[in-house]
Amino acid sequence: MARVEDEFRPVGVIKGGLLMLRPSDALKMVHRCRERGIGILGIDGFILTATSTQPAMEHSIDLSGSRKPASIVDGWDRAERFIAERAATDLFFEIVTDE
């Protein structure tokens, strides 16, 4: 089976080898990870322009504590809420998974 990230490459932007997604596509990727049982380790927000890639630390979250089976669902829930709260922004997100 192909990696989840590969499924979203056509709708994302590749910067420095990282797949960056708009909020709506990032949310879809989290949903796909949930469907396939893939944990979310973190989400990093970025401001992209034609000439720069600016990390936005205030729009990033570490979910690596969600790797335990009992808390993996909480990781998906937190990831979905985090992205949904930023749905109306121009941010791009890198979704880091345990895949």
mmCIF file as gemmi writes it, N, C-alpha and C atoms, coordinates in Angstrom:
data_model
loop_
_atom_site.group_PDB
_atom_site.id
_atom_site.type_symbol
_atom_site.label_atom_id
_atom_site.label_alt_id
_atom_site.label_comp_id
_atom_site.label_asym_id
_atom_site.label_entity_id
_atom_site.label_seq_id
_atom_site.pdbx_PDB_ins_code
_atom_site.Cartn_x
_atom_site.Cartn_y
_atom_site.Cartn_z
_atom_site.occupancy
_atom_site.B_iso_or_equiv
_atom_site.pdbx_formal_charge
_atom_site.auth_seq_id
_atom_site.auth_asym_id
_atom_site.pdbx_PDB_model_num
ATOM 1 N N . MET Axp A 1 ? 0.846 -1.178 0 1 0 ? 1 A 1
ATOM 2 C CA . MET Axp A 1 ? 0 0 0 1 0 ? 1 A 1
ATOM 3 C C . MET Axp A 1 ? 0.896 1.247 0 1 0 ? 1 A 1
ATOM 4 N N . ALA Axp A 2 ? 0.519 2.234 -0.761 1 0 ? 2 A 1
ATOM 5 C CA . ALA Axp A 2 ? 1.286 3.476 -0.854 1 0 ? 2 A 1
ATOM 6 C C . ALA Axp A 2 ? 1.217 4.245 0.461 1 0 ? 2 A 1
ATOM 7 N N . ARG Axp A 3 ? 2.235 5.033 0.697 1 0 ? 3 A 1
ATOM 8 C CA . ARG Axp A 3 ? 2.251 5.88 1.894 1 0 ? 3 A 1
ATOM 9 C C . ARG Axp A 3 ? 1.172 6.957 1.776 1 0 ? 3 A 1
ATOM 10 N N . VAL Axp A 4 ? 0.613 7.33 2.898 1 0 ? 4 A 1
ATOM 11 C CA . VAL Axp A 4 ? -0.421 8.364 2.917 1 0 ? 4 A 1
ATOM 12 C C . VAL Axp A 4 ? 0.115 9.656 2.309 1 0 ? 4 A 1
ATOM 13 N N . GLU Axp A 5 ? 1.336 10.012 2.645 1 0 ? 5 A 1
ATOM 14 C CA . GLU Axp A 5 ? 1.923 11.248 2.124 1 0 ? 5 A 1
ATOM 15 C C . GLU Axp A 5 ? 1.917 11.27 0.599 1 0 ? 5 A 1
ATOM 16 N N . ASP Axp A 6 ? 2.198 10.129 -0.016 1 0 ? 6 A 1
ATOM 17 C CA . ASP Axp A 6 ? 2.227 10.057 -1.478 1 0 ? 6 A 1
ATOM 18 C C . ASP Axp A 6 ? 0.864 10.368 -2.089 1 0 ? 6 A 1
ATOM 19 N N . GLU Axp A 7 ? -0.186 9.993 -1.406 1 0 ? 7 A 1
ATOM 20 C CA . GLU Axp A 7 ? -1.543 10.258 -1.882 1 0 ? 7 A 1
ATOM 21 C C . GLU Axp A 7 ? -1.822 11.766 -1.956 1 0 ? 7 A 1
ATOM 22 N N . PHE Axp A 8 ? -1.181 12.531 -1.075 1 0 ? 8 A 1
ATOM 23 C CA . PHE Axp A 8 ? -1.47 13.965 -0.995 1 0 ? 8 A 1
ATOM 24 C C . PHE Axp A 8 ? -0.452 14.848 -1.714 1 0 ? 8 A 1
ATOM 25 N N . ARG Axp A 9 ? 0.591 14.251 -2.259 1 0 ? 9 A 1
ATOM 26 C CA . ARG Axp A 9 ? 1.592 15.035 -2.993 1 0 ? 9 A 1
ATOM 27 C C . ARG Axp A 9 ? 0.986 15.856 -4.135 1 0 ? 9 A 1
ATOM 28 N N . PRO Axp A 10 ? 0.04 15.313 -4.907 1 0 ? 10 A 1
ATOM 29 C CA . PRO Axp A 10 ? -0.503 16.104 -6.027 1 0 ? 10 A 1
ATOM 30 C C . PRO Axp A 10 ? -1.223 17.386 -5.604 1 0 ? 10 A 1
ATOM 31 N N . VAL Axp A 11 ? -1.704 17.464 -4.368 1 0 ? 11 A 1
ATOM 32 C CA . VAL Axp A 11 ? -2.435 18.659 -3.938 1 0 ? 11 A 1
ATOM 33 C C . VAL Axp A 11 ? -1.603 19.552 -3.027 1 0 ? 11 A 1
ATOM 34 N N . GLY Axp A 12 ? -0.373 19.135 -2.735 1 0 ? 12 A 1
ATOM 35 C CA . GLY Axp A 12 ? 0.483 19.883 -1.826 1 0 ? 12 A 1
ATOM 36 C C . GLY Axp A 12 ? 1.561 20.669 -2.544 1 0 ? 12 A 1
ATOM 37 N N . VAL Axp A 13 ? 2.407 21.268 -1.739 1 0 ? 13 A 1
ATOM 38 C CA . VAL Axp A 13 ? 3.571 22.013 -2.204 1 0 ? 13 A 1
ATOM 39 C C . VAL Axp A 13 ? 4.783 21.351 -1.556 1 0 ? 13 A 1
ATOM 40 N N . ILE Axp A 14 ? 5.811 21.086 -2.34 1 0 ? 14 A 1
ATOM 41 C CA . ILE Axp A 14 ? 7.03 20.494 -1.811 1 0 ? 14 A 1
ATOM 42 C C . ILE Axp A 14 ? 8.057 21.61 -1.619 1 0 ? 14 A 1
ATOM 43 N N . LYS Axp A 15 ? 8.498 21.778 -0.386 1 0 ? 15 A 1
ATOM 44 C CA . LYS Axp A 15 ? 9.521 22.776 -0.049 1 0 ? 15 A 1
ATOM 45 C C . LYS Axp A 15 ? 10.581 22.078 0.781 1 0 ? 15 A 1
ATOM 46 N N . GLY Axp A 16 ? 11.819 22.108 0.318 1 0 ? 16 A 1
ATOM 47 C CA . GLY Axp A 16 ? 12.901 21.473 1.053 1 0 ? 16 A 1
ATOM 48 C C . GLY Axp A 16 ? 12.661 19.984 1.268 1 0 ? 16 A 1
ATOM 49 N N . GLY Axp A 17 ? 11.951 19.362 0.335 1 0 ? 17 A 1
ATOM 50 C CA . GLY Axp A 17 ? 11.652 17.937 0.444 1 0 ? 17 A 1
ATOM 51 C C . GLY Axp A 17 ? 10.47 17.622 1.342 1 0 ? 17 A 1
ATOM 52 N N . LEU Axp A 18 ? 9.845 18.633 1.936 1 0 ? 18 A 1
ATOM 53 C CA . LEU Axp A 18 ? 8.702 18.426 2.832 1 0 ? 18 A 1
ATOM 54 C C . LEU Axp A 18 ? 7.395 18.7 2.101 1 0 ? 18 A 1
ATOM 55 N N . LEU Axp A 19 ? 6.407 17.86 2.356 1 0 ? 19 A 1
ATOM 56 C CA . LEU Axp A 19 ? 5.074 18.062 1.795 1 0 ? 19 A 1
ATOM 57 C C . LEU Axp A 19 ? 4.312 19.028 2.684 1 0 ? 19 A 1
ATOM 58 N N . MET Axp A 20 ? 3.853 20.126 2.101 1 0 ? 20 A 1
ATOM 59 C CA . MET Axp A 20 ? 3.088 21.134 2.831 1 0 ? 20 A 1
ATOM 60 C C . MET Axp A 20 ? 1.694 21.222 2.216 1 0 ? 20 A 1
ATOM 61 N N . LEU Axp A 21 ? 0.7 21.207 3.094 1 0 ? 21 A 1
ATOM 62 C CA . LEU Axp A 21 ? -0.693 21.177 2.651 1 0 ? 21 A 1
ATOM 63 C C . LEU Axp A 21 ? -1.476 22.364 3.193 1 0 ? 21 A 1
ATOM 64 N N . ARG Axp A 22 ? -2.413 22.828 2.393 1 0 ? 22 A 1
ATOM 65 C CA . ARG Axp A 22 ? -3.369 23.835 2.862 1 0 ? 22 A 1
ATOM 66 C C . ARG Axp A 22 ? -4.231 23.176 3.95 1 0 ? 22 A 1
ATOM 67 N N . PRO Axp A 23 ? -4.869 23.973 4.815 1 0 ? 23 A 1
ATOM 68 C CA . PRO Axp A 23 ? -5.634 23.4 5.921 1 0 ? 23 A 1
ATOM 69 C C . PRO Axp A 23 ? -6.658 22.33 5.507 1 0 ? 23 A 1
ATOM 70 N N . SER Axp A 24 ? -7.4 22.552 4.436 1 0 ? 24 A 1
ATOM 71 C CA . SER Axp A 24 ? -8.431 21.577 4.049 1 0 ? 24 A 1
ATOM 72 C C . SER Axp A 24 ? -7.806 20.236 3.656 1 0 ? 24 A 1
ATOM 73 N N . ASP Axp A 25 ? -6.686 20.288 2.95 1 0 ? 25 A 1
ATOM 74 C CA . ASP Axp A 25 ? -6.024 19.043 2.558 1 0 ? 25 A 1
ATOM 75 C C . ASP Axp A 25 ? -5.304 18.399 3.741 1 0 ? 25 A 1
ATOM 76 N N . ALA Axp A 26 ? -4.761 19.215 4.638 1 0 ? 26 A 1
ATOM 77 C CA . ALA Axp A 26 ? -4.122 18.674 5.845 1 0 ? 26 A 1
ATOM 78 C C . ALA Axp A 26 ? -5.153 17.92 6.679 1 0 ? 26 A 1
ATOM 79 N N . LEU Axp A 27 ? -6.349 18.468 6.778 1 0 ? 27 A 1
ATOM 80 C CA . LEU Axp A 27 ? -7.422 17.808 7.523 1 0 ? 27 A 1
ATOM 81 C C . LEU Axp A 27 ? -7.794 16.485 6.862 1 0 ? 27 A 1
ATOM 82 N N . LYS Axp A 28 ? -7.845 16.465 5.547 1 0 ? 28 A 1
ATOM 83 C CA . LYS Axp A 28 ? -8.134 15.219 4.824 1 0 ? 28 A 1
ATOM 84 C C . LYS Axp A 28 ? -7.041 14.183 5.072 1 0 ? 28 A 1
ATOM 85 N N . MET Axp A 29 ? -5.796 14.624 5.15 1 0 ? 29 A 1
ATOM 86 C CA . MET Axp A 29 ? -4.707 13.688 5.406 1 0 ? 29 A 1
ATOM 87 C C . MET Axp A 29 ? -4.824 13.1 6.813 1 0 ? 29 A 1
ATOM 88 N N . VAL Axp A 30 ? -5.182 13.918 7.788 1 0 ? 30 A 1
ATOM 89 C CA . VAL Axp A 30 ? -5.389 13.399 9.149 1 0 ? 30 A 1
ATOM 90 C C . VAL Axp A 30 ? -6.517 12.379 9.15 1 0 ? 30 A 1
ATOM 91 N N . HIS Axp A 31 ? -7.601 12.658 8.437 1 0 ? 31 A 1
ATOM 92 C CA . HIS Axp A 31 ? -8.719 11.703 8.345 1 0 ? 31 A 1
ATOM 93 C C . HIS Axp A 31 ? -8.253 10.389 7.716 1 0 ? 31 A 1
ATOM 94 N N . ARG Axp A 32 ? -7.438 10.476 6.675 1 0 ? 32 A 1
ATOM 95 C CA . ARG Axp A 32 ? -6.928 9.267 6.019 1 0 ? 32 A 1
ATOM 96 C C . ARG Axp A 32 ? -6.029 8.491 6.987 1 0 ? 32 A 1
ATOM 97 N N . CYS Axp A 33 ? -5.221 9.194 7.752 1 0 ? 33 A 1
ATOM 98 C CA . CYS Axp A 33 ? -4.377 8.523 8.751 1 0 ? 33 A 1
ATOM 99 C C . CYS Axp A 33 ? -5.243 7.79 9.777 1 0 ? 33 A 1
ATOM 100 N N . ARG Axp A 34 ? -6.313 8.417 10.197 1 0 ? 34 A 1
ATOM 101 C CA . ARG Axp A 34 ? -7.231 7.771 11.148 1 0 ? 34 A 1
ATOM 102 C C . ARG Axp A 34 ? -7.803 6.494 10.535 1 0 ? 34 A 1
ATOM 103 N N . GLU Axp A 35 ? -8.255 6.588 9.281 1 0 ? 35 A 1
ATOM 104 C CA . GLU Axp A 35 ? -8.827 5.414 8.599 1 0 ? 35 A 1
ATOM 105 C C . GLU Axp A 35 ? -7.832 4.262 8.533 1 0 ? 35 A 1
ATOM 106 N N . ARG Axp A 36 ? -6.552 4.584 8.354 1 0 ? 36 A 1
ATOM 107 C CA . ARG Axp A 36 ? -5.53 3.549 8.179 1 0 ? 36 A 1
ATOM 108 C C . ARG Axp A 36 ? -4.785 3.21 9.468 1 0 ? 36 A 1
ATOM 109 N N . GLY Axp A 37 ? -5.142 3.858 10.573 1 0 ? 37 A 1
ATOM 110 C CA . GLY Axp A 37 ? -4.502 3.564 11.848 1 0 ? 37 A 1
ATOM 111 C C . GLY Axp A 37 ? -3.091 4.107 11.972 1 0 ? 37 A 1
ATOM 112 N N . ILE Axp A 38 ? -2.792 5.173 11.251 1 0 ? 38 A 1
ATOM 113 C CA . ILE Axp A 38 ? -1.463 5.786 11.269 1 0 ? 38 A 1
ATOM 114 C C . ILE Axp A 38 ? -1.474 6.941 12.27 1 0 ? 38 A 1
ATOM 115 N N . GLY Axp A 39 ? -0.547 6.903 13.213 1 0 ? 39 A 1
ATOM 116 C CA . GLY Axp A 39 ? -0.48 7.945 14.23 1 0 ? 39 A 1
ATOM 117 C C . GLY Axp A 39 ? 0.071 9.257 13.699 1 0 ? 39 A 1
ATOM 118 N N . ILE Axp A 40 ? -0.37 10.346 14.308 1 0 ? 40 A 1
ATOM 119 C CA . ILE Axp A 40 ? 0.124 11.684 13.986 1 0 ? 40 A 1
ATOM 120 C C . ILE Axp A 40 ? 1.105 12.084 15.086 1 0 ? 40 A 1
ATOM 121 N N . LEU Axp A 41 ? 2.346 12.358 14.713 1 0 ? 41 A 1
ATOM 122 C CA . LEU Axp A 41 ? 3.373 12.726 15.679 1 0 ? 41 A 1
ATOM 123 C C . LEU Axp A 41 ? 3.461 14.232 15.886 1 0 ? 41 A 1
ATOM 124 N N . GLY Axp A 42 ? 3.056 14.986 14.878 1 0 ? 42 A 1
ATOM 125 C CA . GLY Axp A 42 ? 3.112 16.43 15.001 1 0 ? 42 A 1
ATOM 126 C C . GLY Axp A 42 ? 2.618 17.119 13.754 1 0 ? 42 A 1
ATOM 127 N N . ILE Axp A 43 ? 2.368 18.402 13.906 1 0 ? 43 A 1
ATOM 128 C CA . ILE Axp A 43 ? 1.942 19.247 12.797 1 0 ? 43 A 1
ATOM 129 C C . ILE Axp A 43 ? 2.756 20.528 12.881 1 0 ? 43 A 1
ATOM 130 N N . ASP Axp A 44 ? 3.374 20.886 11.774 1 0 ? 44 A 1
ATOM 131 C CA . ASP Axp A 44 ? 4.169 22.106 11.717 1 0 ? 44 A 1
ATOM 132 C C . ASP Axp A 44 ? 3.535 23.073 10.737 1 0 ? 44 A 1
ATOM 133 N N . GLY Axp A 45 ? 3.287 24.29 11.201 1 0 ? 45 A 1
ATOM 134 C CA . GLY Axp A 45 ? 2.696 25.32 10.362 1 0 ? 45 A 1
ATOM 135 C C . GLY Axp A 45 ? 3.764 26.17 9.696 1 0 ? 45 A 1
ATOM 136 N N . PHE Axp A 46 ? 3.477 26.599 8.473 1 0 ? 46 A 1
ATOM 137 C CA . PHE Axp A 46 ? 4.41 27.414 7.7 1 0 ? 46 A 1
ATOM 138 C C . PHE Axp A 46 ? 3.662 28.516 6.958 1 0 ? 46 A 1
ATOM 139 N N . ILE Axp A 47 ? 4.36 29.618 6.795 1 0 ? 47 A 1
ATOM 140 C CA . ILE Axp A 47 ? 3.891 30.694 5.923 1 0 ? 47 A 1
ATOM 141 C C . ILE Axp A 47 ? 4.757 30.608 4.671 1 0 ? 47 A 1
ATOM 142 N N . LEU Axp A 48 ? 4.125 30.366 3.544 1 0 ? 48 A 1
ATOM 143 C CA . LEU Axp A 48 ? 4.854 30.232 2.282 1 0 ? 48 A 1
ATOM 144 C C . LEU Axp A 48 ? 4.619 31.46 1.41 1 0 ? 48 A 1
ATOM 145 N N . THR Axp A 49 ? 5.702 31.942 0.817 1 0 ? 49 A 1
ATOM 146 C CA . THR Axp A 49 ? 5.606 33.001 -0.189 1 0 ? 49 A 1
ATOM 147 C C . THR Axp A 49 ? 6.375 32.515 -1.412 1 0 ? 49 A 1
ATOM 148 N N . ALA Axp A 50 ? 6.392 33.303 -2.441 1 0 ? 50 A 1
ATOM 149 C CA . ALA Axp A 50 ? 7.108 32.916 -3.656 1 0 ? 50 A 1
ATOM 150 C C . ALA Axp A 50 ? 8.604 32.778 -3.404 1 0 ? 50 A 1
ATOM 151 N N . THR Axp A 51 ? 9.107 33.468 -2.391 1 0 ? 51 A 1
ATOM 152 C CA . THR Axp A 51 ? 10.551 33.472 -2.156 1 0 ? 51 A 1
ATOM 153 C C . THR Axp A 51 ? 10.981 32.929 -0.796 1 0 ? 51 A 1
ATOM 154 N N . SER Axp A 52 ? 10.025 32.57 0.069 1 0 ? 52 A 1
ATOM 155 C CA . SER Axp A 52 ? 10.445 32.125 1.404 1 0 ? 52 A 1
ATOM 156 C C . SER Axp A 52 ? 9.512 31.065 1.982 1 0 ? 52 A 1
ATOM 157 N N . THR Axp A 53 ? 10.069 30.323 2.929 1 0 ? 53 A 1
ATOM 158 C CA . THR Axp A 53 ? 9.324 29.347 3.722 1 0 ? 53 A 1
ATOM 159 C C . THR Axp A 53 ? 9.591 29.696 5.175 1 0 ? 53 A 1
ATOM 160 N N . GLN Axp A 54 ? 8.58 30.242 5.849 1 0 ? 54 A 1
ATOM 161 C CA . GLN Axp A 54 ? 8.753 30.719 7.22 1 0 ? 54 A 1
ATOM 162 C C . GLN Axp A 54 ? 8.035 29.797 8.197 1 0 ? 54 A 1
ATOM 163 N N . PRO Axp A 55 ? 8.773 29.098 9.069 1 0 ? 55 A 1
ATOM 164 C CA . PRO Axp A 55 ? 8.103 28.29 10.09 1 0 ? 55 A 1
ATOM 165 C C . PRO Axp A 55 ? 7.259 29.193 10.993 1 0 ? 55 A 1
ATOM 166 N N . ALA Axp A 56 ? 6.116 28.708 11.389 1 0 ? 56 A 1
ATOM 167 C CA . ALA Axp A 56 ? 5.225 29.443 12.292 1 0 ? 56 A 1
ATOM 168 C C . ALA Axp A 56 ? 5.046 28.587 13.545 1 0 ? 56 A 1
ATOM 169 N N . MET Axp A 57 ? 5.973 28.738 14.482 1 0 ? 57 A 1
ATOM 170 C CA . MET Axp A 57 ? 5.989 27.878 15.665 1 0 ? 57 A 1
ATOM 171 C C . MET Axp A 57 ? 4.694 27.957 16.473 1 0 ? 57 A 1
ATOM 172 N N . GLU Axp A 58 ? 4.034 29.11 16.467 1 0 ? 58 A 1
ATOM 173 C CA . GLU Axp A 58 ? 2.776 29.249 17.192 1 0 ? 58 A 1
ATOM 174 C C . GLU Axp A 58 ? 1.644 28.469 16.518 1 0 ? 58 A 1
ATOM 175 N N . HIS Axp A 59 ? 1.911 27.967 15.317 1 0 ? 59 A 1
ATOM 176 C CA . HIS Axp A 59 ? 0.943 27.165 14.577 1 0 ? 59 A 1
ATOM 177 C C . HIS Axp A 59 ? 1.481 25.752 14.359 1 0 ? 59 A 1
ATOM 178 N N . SER Axp A 60 ? 2.224 25.268 15.345 1 0 ? 60 A 1
ATOM 179 C CA . SER Axp A 60 ? 2.774 23.913 15.314 1 0 ? 60 A 1
ATOM 180 C C . SER Axp A 60 ? 2.406 23.22 16.619 1 0 ? 60 A 1
ATOM 181 N N . ILE Axp A 61 ? 2.31 21.894 16.562 1 0 ? 61 A 1
ATOM 182 C CA . ILE Axp A 61 ? 1.937 21.128 17.751 1 0 ? 61 A 1
ATOM 183 C C . ILE Axp A 61 ? 2.673 19.788 17.746 1 0 ? 61 A 1
ATOM 184 N N . ASP Axp A 62 ? 3.17 19.412 18.921 1 0 ? 62 A 1
ATOM 185 C CA . ASP Axp A 62 ? 3.849 18.129 19.105 1 0 ? 62 A 1
ATOM 186 C C . ASP Axp A 62 ? 2.832 17.135 19.646 1 0 ? 62 A 1
ATOM 187 N N . LEU Axp A 63 ? 2.579 16.094 18.895 1 0 ? 63 A 1
ATOM 188 C CA . LEU Axp A 63 ? 1.629 15.053 19.31 1 0 ? 63 A 1
ATOM 189 C C . LEU Axp A 63 ? 2.338 13.717 19.526 1 0 ? 63 A 1
ATOM 190 N N . SER Axp A 64 ? 3.658 13.742 19.651 1 0 ? 64 A 1
ATOM 191 C CA . SER Axp A 64 ? 4.41 12.487 19.755 1 0 ? 64 A 1
ATOM 192 C C . SER Axp A 64 ? 4.037 11.679 20.982 1 0 ? 64 A 1
ATOM 193 N N . GLY Axp A 65 ? 3.469 12.296 21.996 1 0 ? 65 A 1
ATOM 194 C CA . GLY Axp A 65 ? 2.994 11.555 23.167 1 0 ? 65 A 1
ATOM 195 C C . GLY Axp A 65 ? 1.774 10.721 22.859 1 0 ? 65 A 1
ATOM 196 N N . SER Axp A 66 ? 1.204 10.884 21.657 1 0 ? 66 A 1
ATOM 197 C CA . SER Axp A 66 ? 0.002 10.153 21.253 1 0 ? 66 A 1
ATOM 198 C C . SER Axp A 66 ? 0.335 8.831 20.576 1 0 ? 66 A 1
ATOM 199 N N . ARG Axp A 67 ? 1.546 8.343 20.709 1 0 ? 67 A 1
ATOM 200 C CA . ARG Axp A 67 ? 1.962 7.117 20.027 1 0 ? 67 A 1
ATOM 201 C C . ARG Axp A 67 ? 1.434 5.864 20.713 1 0 ? 67 A 1
ATOM 202 N N . LYS Axp A 68 ? 1.102 5.962 21.987 1 0 ? 68 A 1
ATOM 203 C CA . LYS Axp A 68 ? 0.604 4.793 22.704 1 0 ? 68 A 1
ATOM 204 C C . LYS Axp A 68 ? -0.78 4.44 22.171 1 0 ? 68 A 1
ATOM 205 N N . PRO Axp A 69 ? -1.081 3.153 22.057 1 0 ? 69 A 1
ATOM 206 C CA . PRO Axp A 69 ? -2.388 2.756 21.496 1 0 ? 69 A 1
ATOM 207 C C . PRO Axp A 69 ? -3.577 3.436 22.168 1 0 ? 69 A 1
ATOM 208 N N . ALA Axp A 70 ? -3.522 3.612 23.472 1 0 ? 70 A 1
ATOM 209 C CA . ALA Axp A 70 ? -4.662 4.206 24.18 1 0 ? 70 A 1
ATOM 210 C C . ALA Axp A 70 ? -4.844 5.678 23.839 1 0 ? 70 A 1
ATOM 211 N N . SER Axp A 71 ? -3.787 6.342 23.387 1 0 ? 71 A 1
ATOM 212 C CA . SER Axp A 71 ? -3.909 7.771 23.13 1 0 ? 71 A 1
ATOM 213 C C . SER Axp A 71 ? -3.816 8.147 21.655 1 0 ? 71 A 1
ATOM 214 N N . ILE Axp A 72 ? -3.703 7.164 20.773 1 0 ? 72 A 1
ATOM 215 C CA . ILE Axp A 72 ? -3.594 7.484 19.342 1 0 ? 72 A 1
ATOM 216 C C . ILE Axp A 72 ? -4.866 8.179 18.839 1 0 ? 72 A 1
ATOM 217 N N . VAL Axp A 73 ? -6.024 7.791 19.365 1 0 ? 73 A 1
ATOM 218 C CA . VAL Axp A 73 ? -7.286 8.441 18.973 1 0 ? 73 A 1
ATOM 219 C C . VAL Axp A 73 ? -7.263 9.893 19.424 1 0 ? 73 A 1
ATOM 220 N N . ASP Axp A 74 ? -6.753 10.149 20.615 1 0 ? 74 A 1
ATOM 221 C CA . ASP Axp A 74 ? -6.641 11.516 21.101 1 0 ? 74 A 1
ATOM 222 C C . ASP Axp A 74 ? -5.744 12.334 20.175 1 0 ? 74 A 1
ATOM 223 N N . GLY Axp A 75 ? -4.686 11.718 19.654 1 0 ? 75 A 1
ATOM 224 C CA . GLY Axp A 75 ? -3.803 12.412 18.711 1 0 ? 75 A 1
ATOM 225 C C . GLY Axp A 75 ? -4.531 12.831 17.453 1 0 ? 75 A 1
ATOM 226 N N . TRP Axp A 76 ? -5.342 11.931 16.909 1 0 ? 76 A 1
ATOM 227 C CA . TRP Axp A 76 ? -6.123 12.287 15.713 1 0 ? 76 A 1
ATOM 228 C C . TRP Axp A 76 ? -7.111 13.405 16.032 1 0 ? 76 A 1
ATOM 229 N N . ASP Axp A 77 ? -7.807 13.277 17.172 1 0 ? 77 A 1
ATOM 230 C CA . ASP Axp A 77 ? -8.783 14.29 17.57 1 0 ? 77 A 1
ATOM 231 C C . ASP Axp A 77 ? -8.113 15.651 17.747 1 0 ? 77 A 1
ATOM 232 N N . ARG Axp A 78 ? -6.971 15.676 18.43 1 0 ? 78 A 1
ATOM 233 C CA . ARG Axp A 78 ? -6.254 16.932 18.655 1 0 ? 78 A 1
ATOM 234 C C . ARG Axp A 78 ? -5.752 17.515 17.343 1 0 ? 78 A 1
ATOM 235 N N . ALA Axp A 79 ? -5.264 16.668 16.44 1 0 ? 79 A 1
ATOM 236 C CA . ALA Axp A 79 ? -4.787 17.136 15.135 1 0 ? 79 A 1
ATOM 237 C C . ALA Axp A 79 ? -5.933 17.758 14.345 1 0 ? 79 A 1
ATOM 238 N N . GLU Axp A 80 ? -7.084 17.102 14.344 1 0 ? 80 A 1
ATOM 239 C CA . GLU Axp A 80 ? -8.242 17.626 13.613 1 0 ? 80 A 1
ATOM 240 C C . GLU Axp A 80 ? -8.681 18.968 14.178 1 0 ? 80 A 1
ATOM 241 N N . ARG Axp A 81 ? -8.75 19.086 15.503 1 0 ? 81 A 1
ATOM 242 C CA . ARG Axp A 81 ? -9.146 20.36 16.129 1 0 ? 81 A 1
ATOM 243 C C . ARG Axp A 81 ? -8.128 21.453 15.813 1 0 ? 81 A 1
ATOM 244 N N . PHE Axp A 82 ? -6.849 21.112 15.916 1 0 ? 82 A 1
ATOM 245 C CA . PHE Axp A 82 ? -5.775 22.073 15.682 1 0 ? 82 A 1
ATOM 246 C C . PHE Axp A 82 ? -5.866 22.66 14.274 1 0 ? 82 A 1
ATOM 247 N N . ILE Axp A 83 ? -6.027 21.803 13.288 1 0 ? 83 A 1
ATOM 248 C CA . ILE Axp A 83 ? -6.107 22.274 11.902 1 0 ? 83 A 1
ATOM 249 C C . ILE Axp A 83 ? -7.42 23.022 11.662 1 0 ? 83 A 1
ATOM 250 N N . ALA Axp A 84 ? -8.525 22.484 12.185 1 0 ? 84 A 1
ATOM 251 C CA . ALA Axp A 84 ? -9.83 23.129 11.988 1 0 ? 84 A 1
ATOM 252 C C . ALA Axp A 84 ? -9.838 24.556 12.541 1 0 ? 84 A 1
ATOM 253 N N . GLU Axp A 85 ? -9.147 24.782 13.653 1 0 ? 85 A 1
ATOM 254 C CA . GLU Axp A 85 ? -9.067 26.124 14.239 1 0 ? 85 A 1
ATOM 255 C C . GLU Axp A 85 ? -8.322 27.1 13.325 1 0 ? 85 A 1
ATOM 256 N N . ARG Axp A 86 ? -7.563 26.582 12.374 1 0 ? 86 A 1
ATOM 257 C CA . ARG Axp A 86 ? -6.77 27.41 11.47 1 0 ? 86 A 1
ATOM 258 C C . ARG Axp A 86 ? -7.249 27.284 10.024 1 0 ? 86 A 1
ATOM 259 N N . ALA Axp A 87 ? -8.442 26.785 9.841 1 0 ? 87 A 1
ATOM 260 C CA . ALA Axp A 87 ? -8.973 26.494 8.503 1 0 ? 87 A 1
ATOM 261 C C . ALA Axp A 87 ? -9.075 27.731 7.621 1 0 ? 87 A 1
ATOM 262 N N . ALA Axp A 88 ? -9.311 28.88 8.198 1 0 ? 88 A 1
ATOM 263 C CA . ALA Axp A 88 ? -9.513 30.098 7.409 1 0 ? 88 A 1
ATOM 264 C C . ALA Axp A 88 ? -8.218 30.894 7.23 1 0 ? 88 A 1
ATOM 265 N N . THR Axp A 89 ? -7.08 30.259 7.44 1 0 ? 89 A 1
ATOM 266 C CA . THR Axp A 89 ? -5.802 30.961 7.316 1 0 ? 89 A 1
ATOM 267 C C . THR Axp A 89 ? -5.127 30.625 5.993 1 0 ? 89 A 1
ATOM 268 N N . ASP Axp A 90 ? -4.037 31.308 5.722 1 0 ? 90 A 1
ATOM 269 C CA . ASP Axp A 90 ? -3.215 31.033 4.537 1 0 ? 90 A 1
ATOM 270 C C . ASP Axp A 90 ? -2.03 30.139 4.882 1 0 ? 90 A 1
ATOM 271 N N . LEU Axp A 91 ? -2.071 29.52 6.055 1 0 ? 91 A 1
ATOM 272 C CA . LEU Axp A 91 ? -0.98 28.653 6.483 1 0 ? 91 A 1
ATOM 273 C C . LEU Axp A 91 ? -0.927 27.374 5.656 1 0 ? 91 A 1
ATOM 274 N N . PHE Axp A 92 ? 0.25 26.778 5.63 1 0 ? 92 A 1
ATOM 275 C CA . PHE Axp A 92 ? 0.447 25.444 5.085 1 0 ? 92 A 1
ATOM 276 C C . PHE Axp A 92 ? 0.947 24.579 6.23 1 0 ? 92 A 1
ATOM 277 N N . PHE Axp A 93 ? 0.625 23.281 6.186 1 0 ? 93 A 1
ATOM 278 C CA . PHE Axp A 93 ? 0.991 22.385 7.254 1 0 ? 93 A 1
ATOM 279 C C . PHE Axp A 93 ? 1.754 21.173 6.75 1 0 ? 93 A 1
ATOM 280 N N . GLU Axp A 94 ? 2.775 20.81 7.514 1 0 ? 94 A 1
ATOM 281 C CA . GLU Axp A 94 ? 3.445 19.525 7.328 1 0 ? 94 A 1
ATOM 282 C C . GLU Axp A 94 ? 2.881 18.609 8.402 1 0 ? 94 A 1
ATOM 283 N N . ILE Axp A 95 ? 2.389 17.442 7.99 1 0 ? 95 A 1
ATOM 284 C CA . ILE Axp A 95 ? 1.859 16.443 8.924 1 0 ? 95 A 1
ATOM 285 C C . ILE Axp A 95 ? 2.931 15.376 9.097 1 0 ? 95 A 1
ATOM 286 N N . VAL Axp A 96 ? 3.404 15.213 10.325 1 0 ? 96 A 1
ATOM 287 C CA . VAL Axp A 96 ? 4.429 14.212 10.613 1 0 ? 96 A 1
ATOM 288 C C . VAL Axp A 96 ? 3.721 12.992 11.199 1 0 ? 96 A 1
ATOM 289 N N . THR Axp A 97 ? 3.887 11.854 10.531 1 0 ? 97 A 1
ATOM 290 C CA . THR Axp A 97 ? 3.203 10.624 10.954 1 0 ? 97 A 1
ATOM 291 C C . THR Axp A 97 ? 4.212 9.575 11.437 1 0 ? 97 A 1
ATOM 292 N N . ASP Axp A 98 ? 3.692 8.51 11.998 1 0 ? 98 A 1
ATOM 293 C CA . ASP Axp A 98 ? 4.557 7.409 12.413 1 0 ? 98 A 1
ATOM 294 C C . ASP Axp A 98 ? 4.614 6.311 11.331 1 0 ? 98 A 1
ATOM 295 N N . GLU Axp A 99 ? 4.188 6.654 10.147 1 0 ? 99 A 1
ATOM 296 C CA . GLU Axp A 99 ? 4.2 5.696 9.031 1 0 ? 99 A 1
ATOM 297 C C . GLU Axp A 99 ? 5.615 5.465 8.535 1 0 ? 99 A 1
